[in-house]
Amino acid sequence: MRTVQRTYTLFGIAELEDEVRQRAYTDWLAKGNDYPYASENCDTLEAFCNLFRIACTNYRYDSCTYYYRFYTKHETDTEELSGVRLLAYLYNNFHAELYKPKVYWTKDRKKRRRSRI
């Protein structure tokens, strides 16, 4: 096995020239490091889209704003639901994915049943 050793010299931001400081800042922004939770937000949005069968075609996050476009194959009647009807629709169609039911076992742990509540 080969070991590679590298030595880095770190400079404080005040020690850099203005041109180098500006170039470092633009490189840092280009890599998308201005918002530390961007990867977590993207993972959450992807899980949401997979759960509710939505295709999110274009999305963007930063520290102050967000933008997204989505497409769904649900009927337009479903998209306009609100209140109790929306709750009933979500419960009937996505309850199994959203909530894990409690499992009850017999005393000898041979049989189990899942709660329907």
Secondary structure by P-SEA (a helix, b strand, c coil): cbbbbbbbbbbccccccaaaaaaaaaaaaaacccccaaaaaaaaaaaaaaaacccccbbbbccccccccccccccccccccccaaaaaaaaaccccccbbbbbbbcccccbbbbbcc
